[in-house]
Amino acid sequence: MPLHMIKLAVGVSDLAELRKLQKLRRKQRGFYCFYTRNMPRQHREILDGGSIYWVIKGQVQARQRIIGFLPIVNKEGERRHLIKYQATLHPTYLQPRRAFQGWRYLLDKDAPPDRPKGKAGGKGMPPRMVAELRELGLL
């Protein structure tokens, strides 16, 4: 059973903005990744099919498959680790999540499932109903 990671997408308001920001950073870095100070101790379990789950506006909203870890030294001489992930963003069912710093491990049993393709996402519903369903993590 894979182990996952969960991280806040700070300053991001929706999935479209997350995609745009990741594409911009990919142009700068050459691949999709984020930095962390310490190598996850359970990185082998994460590489066995794990994903990074993104929390946007207090809800887990999407995931991307993690494909590697790379130790680096930044311009200031500090040791860091790159966590590389695939470009494909898989929207998930919403799951409320409180704010936290950095990243956390996420067990497979606690991870929200992917939303089926073609799911309307509330289009055509009254806005108040969509907001309430999103709060409950049902949309």
Secondary structure as UniProt FT lines:
FT   STRAND          3..8
FT   TURN            10..11
FT   HELIX           15..29
FT   STRAND          33..36
FT   TURN            41..42
FT   HELIX           43..46
FT   TURN            47..49
FT   STRAND          51..56
FT   TURN            57..58
FT   STRAND          59..73
FT   TURN            75..76
FT   STRAND          79..85
FT   STRAND          90..96
FT   STRAND          103..107
FT   HELIX           108..110
FT   TURN            117..118
FT   TURN            121..124
FT   HELIX           127..135
FT   TURN            136..137
//
